[in-house]
Amino acid sequence: MSVVGGAGTTGLVARVQNILMKPATEWDVIDGEPATVAGLFTGYACILAAIPAIASIIAGFLFIHMAVFLIVVVAVLTYIASLISVFVMAFIVDALAPSFGAQKSMVQATKLVAYSYTASWVAGILNIVPFLGIIASLAGFYSLYLMYLGLPKLMKAPADKTVGYFVVSLVIAIVINLVVAMVIGGVIVAATAGAIATGGAMAGVH
């Protein structure tokens, strides 16, 4: 089964179920699948990454009561940040491969990261209810576990170097993603300030 190869909704749902319920065997299947970086994004990552973004929009309308503009801006930026995170992590995993005796392949690295993020994206549906979002964040630990399981299978990392490979990749990715988060946070603050200023100006006119 190849999601990228055009298996459609059925293939997508089956991949989500399999990577969550039986990751060890599913990584073996994924390892041999033909894929492209673009296909992995358009056929999988872009679809699943929308789950937490849509959930946050719904929560914004139901519970937070923010301005519609701000709700959408925050959701869109969060969505973009999620996809950037996938690319950054995959790039790092691929770049570090030779240092840990693994095989260098951006396609395999993108497979590894995109499918590992499945747990976090699916759990993102819980963001509809704000306090459940904390529970959803715990799914990130399962995503890390999935990545750890898939690393030696997809990147062919030697068993004795898998832990080091995983830890170094993760630390570098965290630093880079923090920078991305700060930039996006700044954009959100600026958008919020702009919306408030516009609202004040409108009120002054009336």
C-alpha positions, -999 to +999 in steps of 0.1 A: +000+000+000+013+034-009-005+065+001+017+087-021+011+063-050-025+072-051-043+047-028-067+076-019-087+078+013-086+041+019-048+040+018-046+071+040-068+057+067-051+023+066-017+039+069-028+060+099-043+029+116-012+007+109+014+032+119-004+038+152-014+002+160+014-019+146+043+004+139+071-022+139+057-041+109+043-010+092+078+006+091+090-025+071+062-018+046+070+019+044+107+012+039+101-005+005+075+019-008+083+043-037+077+079-028+088+115-033+093+143-008+065+163-026+042+134-026+047+127+010+037+162+018+007+166-005-005+130+000-001+128+037+015+155+058-006+184+044-038+164+050-032+152+086-015+184+097-048+202+090-066+182+118-052+202+148-055+234+128-092+228+121-098+217+156-083+250+170-105+270+147-136+252+160-124+257+196-118+294+189-154+298+178-170+277+205-149+285+236-124+312+232-145+337+213-115+354+196-120+376+166-125+355+135-094+370+118-072+360+147-086+325+150-078+319+113-044+335+115-033+314+145-046+282+129-030+289+095+004+298+111+002+267+134-005+246+103+025+261+084+048+257+114+038+220+116+048+214+079+080+234+083+088+212+113+085+181+093+108+194+066+134+207+091+134+174+110+137+153+078+165+175+066+184+171+098+179+133+099+192+131+063+221+154+069+233+135+100+230+101+084+266+097+073+279+107+108+261+077+123+267+051+097+232+055+082+222+057+046+216+093+033+182+097+017+159+127+019+129+106+008+134+080+035+140+108+061+108+125+050+089+092+052+103+087+087+093+121+100+060+125+082+046+092+093+060+096+129+040+128+133+008+108+127+001+104+164+004+141+172-017+151+142-045+127+149-046+136+186-049+172+175-086+166+172-088+169+209-079+206+206-116+212+199-120+212+237-092+234+252-084+214+283-081+183+263-054+199+242-030+191+271-038+154+266-033+158+229+002+172+235+012+139+252+007+122+218+040+139+209+058+114+230+043+085+210+054+103+178+089+103+191+087+066+199+074+059+164+104+079+150+128+059+172+114+026+159+115+037+123+150+053+123+170+020+120+146+006+095+143+035+071+178+051+075+196+018+080+213+032+111+235+006+130+218-006+162+246+007+184+243+042+169+205+045+167+201+062+201+228+088+195+215+095+160+180+100+174+190+122+203+213+145+182+187+149+155+160+157+181+181+183+199+191+201+167+155+200+155+142+214+188+166+244+186+156+252+150+119+248+157+121+271+187+134+298+164+106+291+139+081+292+168+095+326+180+091+340+145+056+328+141+047+339+176+060+374+167+037+374+136+007+364+158+015+392+183+017+417+155-015+405+140-032+407+174-020+442+180-031+452+145-066+438+150-069+455+184-057+488+169-081+484+139-110+476+163-102+507+184-101+529+153-134+515+142-149+522+176-136+558+175-153+564+142-186+554+157 
